[in-house]
Amino acid sequence: MNELQRNSVLIRDMHSEERPREKAIRLGIKSLTDVELMAIIFATGVSGKSVIDLSREILEDNQRHLSRVARLDVKEFLKRYKGIGQAKALTLLAALELGSRASADARKIDNPTVRSSEIAYELMRHHFERLNHEEFWVMYLSQSGKPLAEKKIGQGGLAGTVVDVKIVIREALTENAAAIILFHNHPSGNLSPSGQDQNLTRKIIEAAKLFDIRVNDHIILSDNGYYSFNDQGKM
């Protein structure tokens, strides 16, 4: 069997111990490759293409990065990969989103005290993954630094979003929060704060002071990581 034939093998032609489902049962789900996991999610291939070939093609088209696949919305996915029905696309994207949420939940399960920008970033970054527009979120904290709530305050376009300072403070009072951390993303990937970002931070700090609420940080996120106002001495 040459390389092309080996790469095009159908699941029914594979040795039973090498088939994704059987392999998962025998060795555990973590033993599967990304291609094998995707093949289980799809269950079947498309006309002229096995489920293994289909899964491999999608991964290779995204430089084998699952995160790039996860950024696609259903319409873009269907347009890019002909022959895949809406049900298959939705099933895969739902599985990737569920995995992202499970990862975020694992970080929260111990109810950590938010003592650093790194902890705050890890707890909140799942809200911003795969976004192609800006969103503004606030984490509300207890006096001891435990998260009370995470709320989206604003949503905009590629270059900005409108944030109502009154809503930020109103939600803090509703949650009886002693402190807050601000978050928004830059879809462009540029982590540097804009003049608008800095002005908004100052406005929220001044408003929060009136109610004895601390603003611990403002964190800008992108696919390249994050920028912390507090770490950079901007608070």
C-alpha positions in Angstrom: 0.0 0.0 0.0 1.5 3.3 -1.1 1.3 6.6 0.9 -1.7 7.9 -1.0 -3.6 4.6 -0.5 -2.7 4.5 3.2 -4.0 8.1 3.6 -7.2 7.3 1.8 -8.2 4.2 3.8 -11.8 3.8 4.7 -12.7 3.1 8.3 -14.4 -0.2 7.4 -11.1 -1.3 5.8 -9.0 -0.5 8.9 -8.1 -3.1 11.5 -10.7 -3.1 14.1 -8.3 -2.0 16.8 -7.3 1.0 14.7 -10.8 2.3 14.1 -11.4 5.5 16.1 -14.4 4.3 18.1 -12.8 1.0 19.0 -9.5 2.7 19.7 -11.3 5.2 22.1 -13.0 2.4 23.9 -9.8 0.3 24.3 -7.3 3.1 25.1 -9.4 6.1 26.1 -10.6 9.2 24.2 -7.3 11.0 24.8 -5.5 8.4 22.7 -7.2 9.6 19.6 -5.6 12.1 17.2 -7.4 15.2 16.1 -8.3 13.6 12.8 -9.8 10.6 14.6 -11.7 12.7 17.1 -13.2 14.7 14.2 -14.0 11.5 12.4 -16.1 10.3 15.3 -17.9 13.6 15.4 -18.7 13.5 11.7 -19.6 9.8 11.8 -19.7 9.6 8.0 -17.8 11.1 5.1 -19.2 12.8 2.0 -19.6 11.6 -1.5 -16.3 10.4 -2.8 -14.4 11.1 0.4 -14.1 9.0 3.6 -14.7 10.5 7.0 -11.0 10.1 7.7 -10.0 11.9 4.5 -12.6 14.6 5.1 -11.3 15.3 8.7 -7.7 15.3 7.6 -8.5 17.7 4.7 -10.2 20.2 7.1 -7.4 20.1 9.6 -4.6 20.5 7.0 -6.5 23.4 5.4 -6.2 25.1 8.8 -2.5 24.3 9.3 -3.7 21.5 11.7 -4.9 24.1 14.2 -8.3 23.2 15.8 -8.5 26.8 17.0 -8.7 28.0 13.4 -11.4 25.6 12.6 -13.3 26.7 15.7 -13.2 30.4 14.5 -15.3 29.6 11.5 -19.1 30.3 11.6 -21.5 27.8 10.0 -21.9 29.8 6.8 -18.2 30.1 6.2 -17.6 26.5 7.1 -20.2 25.3 4.5 -18.9 27.7 1.9 -15.3 26.4 2.3 -16.0 22.7 2.6 -18.4 21.6 -0.2 -20.6 18.6 0.4 -20.7 18.9 4.2 -24.3 19.4 5.3 -25.4 21.9 7.9 -25.9 19.2 10.5 -22.3 18.0 10.3 -21.0 21.6 10.4 -23.1 22.4 13.4 -22.2 19.2 15.2 -18.4 19.9 14.8 -18.6 23.5 15.8 -20.8 22.7 18.7 -18.3 20.1 19.9 -15.4 22.6 19.6 -17.4 25.3 21.5 -18.3 22.7 24.2 -14.6 21.9 24.6 -13.8 25.5 25.0 -16.4 26.0 27.7 -15.3 22.8 29.5 -11.7 24.2 29.6 -13.0 27.5 31.0 -15.1 25.7 33.6 -12.1 23.6 34.7 -10.3 26.8 35.5 -13.3 28.1 37.6 -14.2 25.0 39.4 -11.9 25.7 42.4 -13.4 29.2 42.7 -9.9 30.9 42.5 -9.1 34.3 44.0 -8.2 36.6 41.2 -4.8 37.9 42.4 -3.2 38.6 39.0 -3.8 39.5 35.4 -2.8 36.0 34.4 -5.6 34.4 36.5 -8.1 37.0 35.2 -7.1 36.4 31.6 -7.3 32.6 32.0 -10.8 32.8 33.5 -12.2 35.2 30.8 -10.4 34.5 27.6 -13.0 31.9 26.4 -15.5 34.7 26.0 -13.3 36.3 23.3 -12.1 33.3 21.4 -13.0 33.2 17.7 -14.6 36.7 17.7 -14.2 38.9 14.7 -15.7 41.9 16.5 -15.1 43.8 19.7 -16.8 43.0 23.0 -16.6 44.6 26.4 -17.0 42.4 29.5 -16.7 43.0 33.2 -15.8 40.6 36.0 -17.4 41.5 39.3 -15.4 40.5 42.4 -16.1 40.1 46.1 -14.1 41.8 48.8 -11.8 38.8 48.9 -11.3 38.8 45.2 -13.6 35.9 44.3 -15.5 36.1 41.0 -19.2 37.0 41.6 -20.3 37.4 37.9 -19.1 38.0 34.4 -21.2 40.2 32.2 -21.0 41.5 28.7 -21.6 45.2 28.7 -21.1 46.2 25.1 -20.6 44.8 21.6 -19.3 46.6 18.5 -17.5 46.2 15.2 -13.9 45.6 14.2 -12.5 48.8 15.6 -14.5 49.6 18.7 -17.5 49.2 20.9 -19.7 51.6 22.9 -19.7 51.1 26.6 -22.2 52.8 29.0 -20.3 53.5 32.2 -23.6 53.7 34.1 -24.4 50.1 33.2 -20.9 49.0 34.5 -21.6 50.6 37.8 -25.2 49.5 38.0 -24.3 45.9 37.6 -21.5 46.2 40.2 -24.1 47.5 42.7 -26.5 44.7 41.8 -23.8 42.1 42.5 -22.7 43.9 45.6 -19.2 43.9 44.1 -16.2 45.3 45.9 -14.0 45.4 42.8 -14.2 44.9 39.1 -11.9 44.0 36.2 -12.6 45.3 32.7 -12.0 43.3 29.6 -12.2 43.9 25.9 -10.7 42.4 22.8 -8.8 43.8 19.7 -9.7 41.6 16.7 -6.8 43.2 14.8 -4.4 41.5 17.1 -2.8 44.7 18.2 -2.7 44.7 22.0 -1.7 48.4 22.5 -4.5 50.4 24.2 -6.0 53.2 22.2 -6.6 56.7 23.4 -10.3 55.7 23.6 -9.4 52.7 25.8 -7.5 54.8 28.2 -10.2 57.5 28.4 -12.9 54.9 29.1 -10.7 53.3 31.8 -10.3 56.6 33.6 -14.1 57.3 33.3 -15.0 54.0 34.9 -12.3 54.4 37.7 -13.8 57.8 38.6 -17.3 56.6 38.5 -16.5 53.5 40.6 -14.8 55.6 43.3 -18.1 57.3 44.1 -19.4 54.0 45.3 -16.2 52.7 46.9 -15.7 50.1 44.2 -12.1 49.3 43.0 -11.2 48.9 39.4 -8.4 46.3 39.7 -7.4 46.1 36.0 -8.4 46.6 32.4 -7.2 43.7 30.2 -7.1 43.8 26.4 -7.2 40.4 24.7 -6.3 39.1 21.2 -5.1 35.9 19.7 -1.6 37.1 20.5 -2.2 37.1 24.3 -3.2 40.0 26.5 -2.2 43.5 27.8 -2.8 44.4 31.4 -3.2 48.1 32.4 -2.3 47.2 35.9 0.8 45.3 35.0 1.9 48.3 32.9 1.3 50.8 35.7 -1.6 52.4 33.8 -4.2 52.1 36.6 
